[in-house]
């Protein structure tokens, strides 16, 4: 390890990996070598449309969002990433082609980021991480499929309830306009929906 400061900055990621598969000393040293801390201030871009996504981000604290702005200027949020979440434009990251997406910070956000080159080296030096990241990508694909199905077949109320199941820690942190953009509804409709649900008696357990 590279001293106490480096160990402290990388510890949340080491804890995350240890919950999946325990790491040995060499693997922990590789993590400290390949991942680098970076602070993104609120509203600062980690990725802008037209640029190549060069980093894979693990959020230590704060919140990032990944989104697309359409031709009418409407924002469509694909993903939020708060503590212990990963985020990047995987297509741009692996193809090294310009991204059609944006990633920016909704709060001051500390991440641990790894470049494509360092990630490939990590796979080669410690095959365990090849398996770990394959599972991460598979889980991300499953969530994306579920989200697409919800957009096709679910009501706004069902999507709203699903949001709180996936992001319970963000319900009181995100502005209403951000949640509405994620759900594909207007902030006004979300306000009416919340008001209606708050008046709905909950079933007794």
NORTASUL-V550900 format. One record per residue. N is the residue number from 1. RES is the residue in one small letter. PSI is psi as a letter, one per 30 degrees, with the letter a starting at -180 (none if undefined). D_FIRST is the distance of its C-alpha to the first C-alpha in whole Angstrom. Layout:
N RES PSI D_FIRST
N RES PSI D_FIRST
This chain:
1 x l 0
2 x h 4
3 x l 6
4 x e 8
5 x e 10
6 x e 7
7 x e 7
8 x e 10
9 x f 11
10 x f 10
11 x e 11
12 x e 15
13 x e 14
14 x e 12
15 x e 15
16 x e 17
17 x e 16
18 x f 16
19 x f 20
20 x e 21
21 x k 19
22 x k 17
23 x k 14
24 x l 12
25 x e 9
26 x e 9
27 x e 11
28 x e 8
29 x e 5
30 x e 9
31 x e 9
32 x f 6
33 x e 8
34 x f 11
35 x k 12
36 x k 13
37 x k 15
38 x k 18
39 x k 21
40 x k 24
41 x l 27
42 x k 30
43 x f 32
44 x k 30
45 x k 30
46 x f 27
47 x k 29
48 x k 33
49 x k 36
50 x f 36
51 x l 33
52 x k 30
53 x j 28
54 x f 25
55 x l 22
56 x k 21
57 x k 21
58 x k 19
59 x k 21
60 x e 19
61 x l 22
62 x a 25
63 x k 27
64 x l 28
65 x k 31
66 x k 32
67 x l 36
68 x k 39
69 x k 42
70 x a 45
71 x f 48
72 x g 49
73 x g 46
74 x k 45
75 x k 42
76 x j 41
77 x k 37
78 x e 36
79 x k 33
80 x k 31
81 x j 27
82 x a 26
83 x k 23
84 x g 21
85 x l 24
86 x l 23
87 x k 25
88 x l 26
89 x j 30
90 x e 29
91 x e 32
92 x e 31
93 x e 28
94 x e 29
95 x f 32
96 x h 31
97 x l 34
98 x k 35
99 x l 34
100 x g 37
101 x l 35
102 x k 33
103 x k 30
104 x l 30
105 x k 29
106 x f 31
107 x l 29
108 x k 27
109 x k 24
110 x k 20
111 x l 19
112 x k 16
113 x k 17
114 x k 17
115 x l 19
116 x e 22
117 x e 21
118 x e 17
119 x e 18
120 x e 20
121 x e 18
122 x e 16
123 x e 19
124 x e 20
125 x f 16
126 x i 16
127 x f 20
128 x e 19
129 x f 18
130 x e 22
131 x e 23
132 x e 21
133 x f 22
134 x e 26
135 x e 26
136 x e 25
137 x e 28
138 x e 30
139 x e 30
140 x e 30
141 x e 33
142 x e 35
143 x e 35
144 x e 36
145 x e 39
146 x e 40
147 x e 40
148 x e 42
149 x e 44
150 x e 44
151 x f 45
152 x e 48
153 x f 50
154 x l 48
155 x l 50
156 x e 48
157 x e 48
158 x e 47
159 x e 44
160 x e 43
161 x e 43
162 x e 41
163 x e 38
164 x f 38
165 x e 37
166 x e 34
167 x h 33
168 x f 34
169 x f 32
170 x f 33
171 x e 37
172 x g 37
173 x f 34
174 x k 36
175 x l 39
176 x e 42
177 x e 42
178 x e 39
179 x e 40
180 x e 43
181 x e 42
182 x e 39
183 x f 43
184 x h 45
185 x l 47
186 x l 48
187 x e 47
188 x e 51
189 x e 51
190 x e 48
191 x e 49
192 x e 52
193 x e 50
194 x e 48
195 x e 52
196 x e 53
197 x e 51
198 x f 50
199 x f 54
200 x k 54
201 x k 54
202 x k 51
203 x k 52
204 x k 52
205 x none 50
